[in-house]
Amino acid sequence: TPFAEGVEKIYKQLMKTLEDTGVKPIEAVGQPFDPNFHNAVMHIDDESLGENTVAMELQKGYTYRDTVVRHSMVQVAN
């Protein structure tokens, strides 16, 4: 729908503006758990993932000019 397309364009423009000012999302899924960037709130046993690997991101984290604004809330494997 045109409304959904408009909202998506506004969202993309907002994310680009934030990135241009130094705000960036923290990469989490598939990355090694790092308490400096990730807040582990759940644990799962999954042999397909490595030790202390982020299996799922429950809440997106962000940095601002290399300083953590909000940690990623994550589920950690093994």
PDB file of N, CA, C and O in Angstrom:
ATOM      1  N   THR A   1       0.836  -1.182   0.000  1.00  0.00           N
ATOM      2  CA  THR A   1       0.000   0.000   0.000  1.00  0.00           C
ATOM      3  C   THR A   1       0.879   1.244   0.000  1.00  0.00           C
ATOM      4  O   THR A   1       2.018   1.201   0.467  1.00  0.00           O
ATOM      5  N   PRO A   2       0.363   2.341  -0.516  1.00  0.00           N
ATOM      6  CA  PRO A   2       1.138   3.585  -0.525  1.00  0.00           C
ATOM      7  C   PRO A   2       1.514   4.057   0.884  1.00  0.00           C
ATOM      8  O   PRO A   2       2.595   4.612   1.082  1.00  0.00           O
ATOM      9  N   PHE A   3       0.628   3.840   1.863  1.00  0.00           N
ATOM     10  CA  PHE A   3       0.925   4.243   3.240  1.00  0.00           C
ATOM     11  C   PHE A   3       2.140   3.488   3.776  1.00  0.00           C
ATOM     12  O   PHE A   3       3.047   4.089   4.352  1.00  0.00           O
ATOM     13  N   ALA A   4       2.152   2.147   3.580  1.00  0.00           N
ATOM     14  CA  ALA A   4       3.271   1.327   4.052  1.00  0.00           C
ATOM     15  C   ALA A   4       4.574   1.725   3.361  1.00  0.00           C
ATOM     16  O   ALA A   4       5.627   1.768   3.997  1.00  0.00           O
ATOM     17  N   GLU A   5       4.505   2.014   2.074  1.00  0.00           N
ATOM     18  CA  GLU A   5       5.699   2.448   1.336  1.00  0.00           C
ATOM     19  C   GLU A   5       6.212   3.778   1.875  1.00  0.00           C
ATOM     20  O   GLU A   5       7.422   3.976   1.984  1.00  0.00           O
ATOM     21  N   GLY A   6       5.308   4.684   2.211  1.00  0.00           N
ATOM     22  CA  GLY A   6       5.702   5.977   2.772  1.00  0.00           C
ATOM     23  C   GLY A   6       6.380   5.825   4.117  1.00  0.00           C
ATOM     24  O   GLY A   6       7.392   6.471   4.387  1.00  0.00           O
ATOM     25  N   VAL A   7       5.819   4.963   4.969  1.00  0.00           N
ATOM     26  CA  VAL A   7       6.409   4.726   6.292  1.00  0.00           C
ATOM     27  C   VAL A   7       7.793   4.105   6.138  1.00  0.00           C
ATOM     28  O   VAL A   7       8.719   4.475   6.860  1.00  0.00           O
ATOM     29  N   GLU A   8       7.945   3.165   5.203  1.00  0.00           N
ATOM     30  CA  GLU A   8       9.244   2.529   4.982  1.00  0.00           C
ATOM     31  C   GLU A   8      10.281   3.551   4.512  1.00  0.00           C
ATOM     32  O   GLU A   8      11.429   3.508   4.954  1.00  0.00           O
ATOM     33  N   LYS A   9       9.897   4.458   3.634  1.00  0.00           N
ATOM     34  CA  LYS A   9      10.821   5.501   3.160  1.00  0.00           C
ATOM     35  C   LYS A   9      11.243   6.417   4.299  1.00  0.00           C
ATOM     36  O   LYS A   9      12.414   6.784   4.401  1.00  0.00           O
ATOM     37  N   ILE A  10      10.297   6.786   5.155  1.00  0.00           N
ATOM     38  CA  ILE A  10      10.616   7.642   6.309  1.00  0.00           C
ATOM     39  C   ILE A  10      11.583   6.908   7.241  1.00  0.00           C
ATOM     40  O   ILE A  10      12.545   7.500   7.730  1.00  0.00           O
ATOM     41  N   TYR A  11      11.326   5.613   7.488  1.00  0.00           N
ATOM     42  CA  TYR A  11      12.200   4.813   8.350  1.00  0.00           C
ATOM     43  C   TYR A  11      13.618   4.763   7.787  1.00  0.00           C
ATOM     44  O   TYR A  11      14.582   4.969   8.525  1.00  0.00           O
ATOM     45  N   LYS A  12      13.757   4.490   6.486  1.00  0.00           N
ATOM     46  CA  LYS A  12      15.080   4.419   5.863  1.00  0.00           C
ATOM     47  C   LYS A  12      15.805   5.757   5.952  1.00  0.00           C
ATOM     48  O   LYS A  12      17.013   5.795   6.185  1.00  0.00           O
ATOM     49  N   GLN A  13      15.073   6.856   5.768  1.00  0.00           N
ATOM     50  CA  GLN A  13      15.680   8.179   5.860  1.00  0.00           C
ATOM     51  C   GLN A  13      16.136   8.465   7.292  1.00  0.00           C
ATOM     52  O   GLN A  13      17.207   9.034   7.502  1.00  0.00           O
ATOM     53  N   LEU A  14      15.324   8.071   8.276  1.00  0.00           N
ATOM     54  CA  LEU A  14      15.695   8.258   9.682  1.00  0.00           C
ATOM     55  C   LEU A  14      16.951   7.464  10.010  1.00  0.00           C
ATOM     56  O   LEU A  14      17.861   7.987  10.654  1.00  0.00           O
ATOM     57  N   MET A  15      17.014   6.190   9.571  1.00  0.00           N
ATOM     58  CA  MET A  15      18.183   5.372   9.858  1.00  0.00           C
ATOM     59  C   MET A  15      19.439   5.932   9.201  1.00  0.00           C
ATOM     60  O   MET A  15      20.516   5.891   9.797  1.00  0.00           O
ATOM     61  N   LYS A  16      19.317   6.453   7.984  1.00  0.00           N
ATOM     62  CA  LYS A  16      20.468   7.062   7.319  1.00  0.00           C
ATOM     63  C   LYS A  16      20.924   8.309   8.061  1.00  0.00           C
ATOM     64  O   LYS A  16      22.124   8.529   8.221  1.00  0.00           O
ATOM     65  N   THR A  17      19.982   9.126   8.515  1.00  0.00           N
ATOM     66  CA  THR A  17      20.320  10.331   9.270  1.00  0.00           C
ATOM     67  C   THR A  17      21.039   9.972  10.573  1.00  0.00           C
ATOM     68  O   THR A  17      22.029  10.611  10.932  1.00  0.00           O
ATOM     69  N   LEU A  18      20.545   8.955  11.278  1.00  0.00           N
ATOM     70  CA  LEU A  18      21.200   8.521  12.518  1.00  0.00           C
ATOM     71  C   LEU A  18      22.603   8.016  12.237  1.00  0.00           C
ATOM     72  O   LEU A  18      23.537   8.340  12.972  1.00  0.00           O
ATOM     73  N   GLU A  19      22.765   7.223  11.180  1.00  0.00           N
ATOM     74  CA  GLU A  19      24.086   6.700  10.834  1.00  0.00           C
ATOM     75  C   GLU A  19      25.046   7.829  10.469  1.00  0.00           C
ATOM     76  O   GLU A  19      26.223   7.784  10.827  1.00  0.00           O
ATOM     77  N   ASP A  20      24.551   8.833   9.765  1.00  0.00           N
ATOM     78  CA  ASP A  20      25.390   9.973   9.391  1.00  0.00           C
ATOM     79  C   ASP A  20      25.865  10.763  10.615  1.00  0.00           C
ATOM     80  O   ASP A  20      26.914  11.406  10.566  1.00  0.00           O
ATOM     81  N   THR A  21      25.098  10.718  11.711  1.00  0.00           N
ATOM     82  CA  THR A  21      25.494  11.428  12.932  1.00  0.00           C
ATOM     83  C   THR A  21      26.329  10.559  13.867  1.00  0.00           C
ATOM     84  O   THR A  21      26.767  11.023  14.920  1.00  0.00           O
ATOM     85  N   GLY A  22      26.553   9.286  13.484  1.00  0.00           N
ATOM     86  CA  GLY A  22      27.421   8.423  14.285  1.00  0.00           C
ATOM     87  C   GLY A  22      26.706   7.338  15.056  1.00  0.00           C
ATOM     88  O   GLY A  22      27.353   6.608  15.806  1.00  0.00           O
ATOM     89  N   VAL A  23      25.397   7.199  14.907  1.00  0.00           N
ATOM     90  CA  VAL A  23      24.649   6.138  15.583  1.00  0.00           C
ATOM     91  C   VAL A  23      24.636   4.912  14.672  1.00  0.00           C
ATOM     92  O   VAL A  23      24.240   4.995  13.510  1.00  0.00           O
ATOM     93  N   LYS A  24      25.077   3.762  15.220  1.00  0.00           N
ATOM     94  CA  LYS A  24      25.139   2.538  14.423  1.00  0.00           C
ATOM     95  C   LYS A  24      24.573   1.373  15.224  1.00  0.00           C
ATOM     96  O   LYS A  24      24.764   1.306  16.439  1.00  0.00           O
ATOM     97  N   PRO A  25      23.875   0.449  14.551  1.00  0.00           N
ATOM     98  CA  PRO A  25      23.389  -0.747  15.247  1.00  0.00           C
ATOM     99  C   PRO A  25      24.551  -1.689  15.558  1.00  0.00           C
ATOM    100  O   PRO A  25      25.527  -1.754  14.809  1.00  0.00           O
ATOM    101  N   ILE A  26      24.437  -2.408  16.657  1.00  0.00           N
ATOM    102  CA  ILE A  26      25.439  -3.405  17.040  1.00  0.00           C
ATOM    103  C   ILE A  26      25.095  -4.717  16.352  1.00  0.00           C
ATOM    104  O   ILE A  26      23.959  -5.184  16.430  1.00  0.00           O
ATOM    105  N   GLU A  27      26.071  -5.310  15.680  1.00  0.00           N
ATOM    106  CA  GLU A  27      25.874  -6.624  15.072  1.00  0.00           C
ATOM    107  C   GLU A  27      25.902  -7.669  16.177  1.00  0.00           C
ATOM    108  O   GLU A  27      26.812  -7.667  17.006  1.00  0.00           O
ATOM    109  N   ALA A  28      24.918  -8.563  16.201  1.00  0.00           N
ATOM    110  CA  ALA A  28      24.845  -9.511  17.304  1.00  0.00           C
ATOM    111  C   ALA A  28      24.752 -10.970  16.844  1.00  0.00           C
ATOM    112  O   ALA A  28      25.595 -11.783  17.224  1.00  0.00           O
ATOM    113  N   VAL A  29      23.750 -11.315  16.039  1.00  0.00           N
ATOM    114  CA  VAL A  29      23.498 -12.719  15.696  1.00  0.00           C
ATOM    115  C   VAL A  29      24.691 -13.319  14.963  1.00  0.00           C
ATOM    116  O   VAL A  29      25.172 -12.776  13.969  1.00  0.00           O
ATOM    117  N   GLY A  30      25.156 -14.459  15.482  1.00  0.00           N
ATOM    118  CA  GLY A  30      26.279 -15.158  14.881  1.00  0.00           C
ATOM    119  C   GLY A  30      27.638 -14.672  15.367  1.00  0.00           C
ATOM    120  O   GLY A  30      28.666 -15.268  15.046  1.00  0.00           O
ATOM    121  N   GLN A  31      27.643 -13.599  16.133  1.00  0.00           N
ATOM    122  CA  GLN A  31      28.896 -13.044  16.656  1.00  0.00           C
ATOM    123  C   GLN A  31      29.239 -13.693  17.999  1.00  0.00           C
ATOM    124  O   GLN A  31      28.343 -14.175  18.692  1.00  0.00           O
ATOM    125  N   PRO A  32      30.520 -13.711  18.376  1.00  0.00           N
ATOM    126  CA  PRO A  32      30.875 -14.180  19.719  1.00  0.00           C
ATOM    127  C   PRO A  32      30.267 -13.238  20.768  1.00  0.00           C
ATOM    128  O   PRO A  32      30.241 -12.022  20.579  1.00  0.00           O
ATOM    129  N   PHE A  33      29.782 -13.812  21.869  1.00  0.00           N
ATOM    130  CA  PHE A  33      29.219 -12.992  22.939  1.00  0.00           C
ATOM    131  C   PHE A  33      30.290 -12.072  23.498  1.00  0.00           C
ATOM    132  O   PHE A  33      31.386 -12.518  23.840  1.00  0.00           O
ATOM    133  N   ASP A  34      29.972 -10.785  23.592  1.00  0.00           N
ATOM    134  CA  ASP A  34      30.883  -9.781  24.147  1.00  0.00           C
ATOM    135  C   ASP A  34      30.088  -8.927  25.132  1.00  0.00           C
ATOM    136  O   ASP A  34      29.213  -8.166  24.721  1.00  0.00           O
ATOM    137  N   PRO A  35      30.386  -9.046  26.439  1.00  0.00           N
ATOM    138  CA  PRO A  35      29.619  -8.291  27.436  1.00  0.00           C
ATOM    139  C   PRO A  35      29.746  -6.777  27.293  1.00  0.00           C
ATOM    140  O   PRO A  35      28.971  -6.036  27.897  1.00  0.00           O
ATOM    141  N   ASN A  36      30.704  -6.310  26.508  1.00  0.00           N
ATOM    142  CA  ASN A  36      30.820  -4.871  26.267  1.00  0.00           C
ATOM    143  C   ASN A  36      29.717  -4.370  25.344  1.00  0.00           C
ATOM    144  O   ASN A  36      29.388  -3.183  25.355  1.00  0.00           O
ATOM    145  N   PHE A  37      29.140  -5.275  24.540  1.00  0.00           N
ATOM    146  CA  PHE A  37      28.111  -4.893  23.576  1.00  0.00           C
ATOM    147  C   PHE A  37      26.791  -5.636  23.765  1.00  0.00           C
ATOM    148  O   PHE A  37      25.741  -5.153  23.341  1.00  0.00           O
ATOM    149  N   HIS A  38      26.840  -6.814  24.402  1.00  0.00           N
ATOM    150  CA  HIS A  38      25.671  -7.683  24.491  1.00  0.00           C
ATOM    151  C   HIS A  38      25.255  -7.902  25.944  1.00  0.00           C
ATOM    152  O   HIS A  38      26.098  -8.008  26.834  1.00  0.00           O
ATOM    153  N   ASN A  39      23.944  -7.969  26.169  1.00  0.00           N
ATOM    154  CA  ASN A  39      23.369  -8.302  27.470  1.00  0.00           C
ATOM    155  C   ASN A  39      22.673  -9.654  27.313  1.00  0.00           C
ATOM    156  O   ASN A  39      21.608  -9.736  26.702  1.00  0.00           O
ATOM    157  N   ALA A  40      23.278 -10.725  27.868  1.00  0.00           N
ATOM    158  CA  ALA A  40      22.722 -12.072  27.726  1.00  0.00           C
ATOM    159  C   ALA A  40      21.592 -12.265  28.727  1.00  0.00           C
ATOM    160  O   ALA A  40      21.794 -12.158  29.936  1.00  0.00           O
ATOM    161  N   VAL A  41      20.391 -12.555  28.206  1.00  0.00           N
ATOM    162  CA  VAL A  41      19.241 -12.765  29.083  1.00  0.00           C
ATOM    163  C   VAL A  41      18.673 -14.176  28.944  1.00  0.00           C
ATOM    164  O   VAL A  41      17.811 -14.578  29.726  1.00  0.00           O
ATOM    165  N   MET A  42      19.153 -14.930  27.947  1.00  0.00           N
ATOM    166  CA  MET A  42      18.689 -16.295  27.732  1.00  0.00           C
ATOM    167  C   MET A  42      19.859 -17.158  27.280  1.00  0.00           C
ATOM    168  O   MET A  42      20.856 -16.658  26.759  1.00  0.00           O
ATOM    169  N   HIS A  43      19.716 -18.486  27.495  1.00  0.00           N
ATOM    170  CA  HIS A  43      20.742 -19.440  27.083  1.00  0.00           C
ATOM    171  C   HIS A  43      20.064 -20.582  26.335  1.00  0.00           C
ATOM    172  O   HIS A  43      18.951 -20.979  26.683  1.00  0.00           O
ATOM    173  N   ILE A  44      20.723 -21.107  25.316  1.00  0.00           N
ATOM    174  CA  ILE A  44      20.192 -22.235  24.548  1.00  0.00           C
ATOM    175  C   ILE A  44      21.341 -23.181  24.234  1.00  0.00           C
ATOM    176  O   ILE A  44      22.470 -22.752  23.996  1.00  0.00           O
ATOM    177  N   ASP A  45      21.035 -24.484  24.237  1.00  0.00           N
ATOM    178  CA  ASP A  45      22.008 -25.486  23.797  1.00  0.00           C
ATOM    179  C   ASP A  45      21.748 -25.768  22.327  1.00  0.00           C
ATOM    180  O   ASP A  45      20.674 -26.247  21.961  1.00  0.00           O
ATOM    181  N   ASP A  46      22.729 -25.472  21.485  1.00  0.00           N
ATOM    182  CA  ASP A  46      22.590 -25.684  20.048  1.00  0.00           C
ATOM    183  C   ASP A  46      23.951 -26.099  19.500  1.00  0.00           C
ATOM    184  O   ASP A  46      24.876 -25.291  19.412  1.00  0.00           O
ATOM    185  N   GLU A  47      24.052 -27.366  19.137  1.00  0.00           N
ATOM    186  CA  GLU A  47      25.332 -27.901  18.673  1.00  0.00           C
ATOM    187  C   GLU A  47      25.777 -27.304  17.335  1.00  0.00           C
ATOM    188  O   GLU A  47      26.953 -27.394  16.983  1.00  0.00           O
ATOM    189  N   SER A  48      24.855 -26.699  16.588  1.00  0.00           N
ATOM    190  CA  SER A  48      25.225 -26.115  15.296  1.00  0.00           C
ATOM    191  C   SER A  48      25.929 -24.772  15.454  1.00  0.00           C
ATOM    192  O   SER A  48      26.512 -24.254  14.502  1.00  0.00           O
ATOM    193  N   LEU A  49      25.870 -24.212  16.657  1.00  0.00           N
ATOM    194  CA  LEU A  49      26.530 -22.923  16.926  1.00  0.00           C
ATOM    195  C   LEU A  49      27.745 -23.148  17.812  1.00  0.00           C
ATOM    196  O   LEU A  49      27.798 -24.114  18.573  1.00  0.00           O
ATOM    197  N   GLY A  50      28.710 -22.261  17.711  1.00  0.00           N
ATOM    198  CA  GLY A  50      29.911 -22.367  18.524  1.00  0.00           C
ATOM    199  C   GLY A  50      29.679 -21.965  19.963  1.00  0.00           C
ATOM    200  O   GLY A  50      28.599 -21.495  20.321  1.00  0.00           O
ATOM    201  N   GLU A  51      30.691 -22.151  20.784  1.00  0.00           N
ATOM    202  CA  GLU A  51      30.641 -21.793  22.199  1.00  0.00           C
ATOM    203  C   GLU A  51      30.506 -20.280  22.364  1.00  0.00           C
ATOM    204  O   GLU A  51      31.224 -19.514  21.722  1.00  0.00           O
ATOM    205  N   ASN A  52      29.588 -19.858  23.224  1.00  0.00           N
ATOM    206  CA  ASN A  52      29.349 -18.435  23.508  1.00  0.00           C
ATOM    207  C   ASN A  52      29.062 -17.618  22.248  1.00  0.00           C
ATOM    208  O   ASN A  52      29.598 -16.524  22.071  1.00  0.00           O
ATOM    209  N   THR A  53      28.225 -18.154  21.392  1.00  0.00           N
ATOM    210  CA  THR A  53      27.818 -17.468  20.168  1.00  0.00           C
ATOM    211  C   THR A  53      26.416 -16.920  20.353  1.00  0.00           C
ATOM    212  O   THR A  53      25.551 -17.597  20.911  1.00  0.00           O
ATOM    213  N   VAL A  54      26.183 -15.701  19.889  1.00  0.00           N
ATOM    214  CA  VAL A  54      24.855 -15.101  19.979  1.00  0.00           C
ATOM    215  C   VAL A  54      23.931 -15.823  19.002  1.00  0.00           C
ATOM    216  O   VAL A  54      24.172 -15.821  17.795  1.00  0.00           O
ATOM    217  N   ALA A  55      22.861 -16.448  19.534  1.00  0.00           N
ATOM    218  CA  ALA A  55      21.934 -17.225  18.717  1.00  0.00           C
ATOM    219  C   ALA A  55      20.766 -16.368  18.234  1.00  0.00           C
ATOM    220  O   ALA A  55      20.289 -16.544  17.113  1.00  0.00           O
ATOM    221  N   MET A  56      20.305 -15.442  19.077  1.00  0.00           N
ATOM    222  CA  MET A  56      19.140 -14.637  18.724  1.00  0.00           C
ATOM    223  C   MET A  56      19.259 -13.256  19.371  1.00  0.00           C
ATOM    224  O   MET A  56      19.729 -13.121  20.501  1.00  0.00           O
ATOM    225  N   GLU A  57      18.829 -12.249  18.638  1.00  0.00           N
ATOM    226  CA  GLU A  57      18.806 -10.890  19.161  1.00  0.00           C
ATOM    227  C   GLU A  57      17.360 -10.560  19.543  1.00  0.00           C
ATOM    228  O   GLU A  57      16.460 -10.599  18.705  1.00  0.00           O
ATOM    229  N   LEU A  58      17.159 -10.237  20.811  1.00  0.00           N
ATOM    230  CA  LEU A  58      15.817  -9.934  21.307  1.00  0.00           C
ATOM    231  C   LEU A  58      15.528  -8.441  21.261  1.00  0.00           C
ATOM    232  O   LEU A  58      14.377  -8.033  21.107  1.00  0.00           O
ATOM    233  N   GLN A  59      16.562  -7.631  21.392  1.00  0.00           N
ATOM    234  CA  GLN A  59      16.411  -6.178  21.302  1.00  0.00           C
ATOM    235  C   GLN A  59      17.691  -5.606  20.704  1.00  0.00           C
ATOM    236  O   GLN A  59      18.788  -5.920  21.165  1.00  0.00           O
ATOM    237  N   LYS A  60      17.553  -4.775  19.687  1.00  0.00           N
ATOM    238  CA  LYS A  60      18.683  -4.194  18.970  1.00  0.00           C
ATOM    239  C   LYS A  60      19.450  -3.236  19.886  1.00  0.00           C
ATOM    240  O   LYS A  60      18.854  -2.465  20.637  1.00  0.00           O
ATOM    241  N   GLY A  61      20.776  -3.300  19.810  1.00  0.00           N
ATOM    242  CA  GLY A  61      21.635  -2.380  20.543  1.00  0.00           C
ATOM    243  C   GLY A  61      22.268  -1.381  19.592  1.00  0.00           C
ATOM    244  O   GLY A  61      22.349  -1.626  18.388  1.00  0.00           O
ATOM    245  N   TYR A  62      22.716  -0.254  20.131  1.00  0.00           N
ATOM    246  CA  TYR A  62      23.282   0.811  19.301  1.00  0.00           C
ATOM    247  C   TYR A  62      24.521   1.422  19.946  1.00  0.00           C
ATOM    248  O   TYR A  62      24.661   1.446  21.168  1.00  0.00           O
ATOM    249  N   THR A  63      25.413   1.914  19.091  1.00  0.00           N
ATOM    250  CA  THR A  63      26.562   2.691  19.549  1.00  0.00           C
ATOM    251  C   THR A  63      26.453   4.095  18.982  1.00  0.00           C
ATOM    252  O   THR A  63      25.839   4.314  17.938  1.00  0.00           O
ATOM    253  N   TYR A  64      27.053   5.030  19.677  1.00  0.00           N
ATOM    254  CA  TYR A  64      27.148   6.405  19.197  1.00  0.00           C
ATOM    255  C   TYR A  64      28.604   6.800  19.290  1.00  0.00           C
ATOM    256  O   TYR A  64      29.149   6.961  20.382  1.00  0.00           O
ATOM    257  N   ARG A  65      29.231   6.954  18.135  1.00  0.00           N
ATOM    258  CA  ARG A  65      30.658   7.291  18.074  1.00  0.00           C
ATOM    259  C   ARG A  65      31.490   6.349  18.949  1.00  0.00           C
ATOM    260  O   ARG A  65      32.286   6.795  19.776  1.00  0.00           O
ATOM    261  N   ASP A  66      31.297   5.056  18.758  1.00  0.00           N
ATOM    262  CA  ASP A  66      32.040   3.992  19.448  1.00  0.00           C
ATOM    263  C   ASP A  66      31.737   3.873  20.938  1.00  0.00           C
ATOM    264  O   ASP A  66      32.469   3.185  21.649  1.00  0.00           O
ATOM    265  N   THR A  67      30.688   4.518  21.431  1.00  0.00           N
ATOM    266  CA  THR A  67      30.242   4.366  22.809  1.00  0.00           C
ATOM    267  C   THR A  67      28.886   3.670  22.782  1.00  0.00           C
ATOM    268  O   THR A  67      28.009   4.048  22.006  1.00  0.00           O
ATOM    269  N   VAL A  68      28.711   2.656  23.625  1.00  0.00           N
ATOM    270  CA  VAL A  68      27.453   1.920  23.644  1.00  0.00           C
ATOM    271  C   VAL A  68      26.356   2.794  24.241  1.00  0.00           C
ATOM    272  O   VAL A  68      26.478   3.294  25.360  1.00  0.00           O
ATOM    273  N   VAL A  69      25.281   2.968  23.470  1.00  0.00           N
ATOM    274  CA  VAL A  69      24.107   3.708  23.938  1.00  0.00           C
ATOM    275  C   VAL A  69      23.138   2.731  24.586  1.00  0.00           C
ATOM    276  O   VAL A  69      22.587   3.006  25.652  1.00  0.00           O
ATOM    277  N   ARG A  70      22.930   1.583  23.935  1.00  0.00           N
ATOM    278  CA  ARG A  70      22.096   0.517  24.475  1.00  0.00           C
ATOM    279  C   ARG A  70      22.691  -0.811  24.049  1.00  0.00           C
ATOM    280  O   ARG A  70      22.951  -1.033  22.866  1.00  0.00           O
ATOM    281  N   HIS A  71      22.910  -1.708  25.028  1.00  0.00           N
ATOM    282  CA  HIS A  71      23.421  -3.030  24.736  1.00  0.00           C
ATOM    283  C   HIS A  71      22.368  -3.848  24.003  1.00  0.00           C
ATOM    284  O   HIS A  71      21.172  -3.650  24.215  1.00  0.00           O
ATOM    285  N   SER A  72      22.800  -4.759  23.149  1.00  0.00           N
ATOM    286  CA  SER A  72      21.899  -5.700  22.493  1.00  0.00           C
ATOM    287  C   SER A  72      21.464  -6.739  23.521  1.00  0.00           C
ATOM    288  O   SER A  72      22.303  -7.313  24.216  1.00  0.00           O
ATOM    289  N   MET A  73      20.156  -6.985  23.624  1.00  0.00           N
ATOM    290  CA  MET A  73      19.643  -8.041  24.489  1.00  0.00           C
ATOM    291  C   MET A  73      19.630  -9.314  23.658  1.00  0.00           C
ATOM    292  O   MET A  73      18.967  -9.380  22.623  1.00  0.00           O
ATOM    293  N   VAL A  74      20.376 -10.344  24.121  1.00  0.00           N
ATOM    294  CA  VAL A  74      20.599 -11.510  23.276  1.00  0.00           C
ATOM    295  C   VAL A  74      20.384 -12.838  24.002  1.00  0.00           C
ATOM    296  O   VAL A  74      20.362 -12.917  25.230  1.00  0.00           O
ATOM    297  N   GLN A  75      20.225 -13.872  23.180  1.00  0.00           N
ATOM    298  CA  GLN A  75      20.223 -15.265  23.645  1.00  0.00           C
ATOM    299  C   GLN A  75      21.550 -15.854  23.210  1.00  0.00           C
ATOM    300  O   GLN A  75      21.943 -15.712  22.052  1.00  0.00           O
ATOM    301  N   VAL A  76      22.254 -16.523  24.135  1.00  0.00           N
ATOM    302  CA  VAL A  76      23.577 -17.062  23.856  1.00  0.00           C
ATOM    303  C   VAL A  76      23.526 -18.585  23.804  1.00  0.00           C
ATOM    304  O   VAL A  76      22.856 -19.216  24.622  1.00  0.00           O
ATOM    305  N   ALA A  77      24.228 -19.172  22.848  1.00  0.00           N
ATOM    306  CA  ALA A  77      24.251 -20.620  22.666  1.00  0.00           C
ATOM    307  C   ALA A  77      25.400 -21.255  23.443  1.00  0.00           C
ATOM    308  O   ALA A  77      26.479 -20.684  23.598  1.00  0.00           O
ATOM    309  N   ASN A  78      25.113 -22.473  23.927  1.00  0.00           N
ATOM    310  CA  ASN A  78      26.082 -23.350  24.590  1.00  0.00           C
ATOM    311  C   ASN A  78      26.649 -22.699  25.812  1.00  0.00           C
ATOM    312  O   ASN A  78      27.482 -23.292  26.497  1.00  0.00           O
TER     313      ASN A  78
END
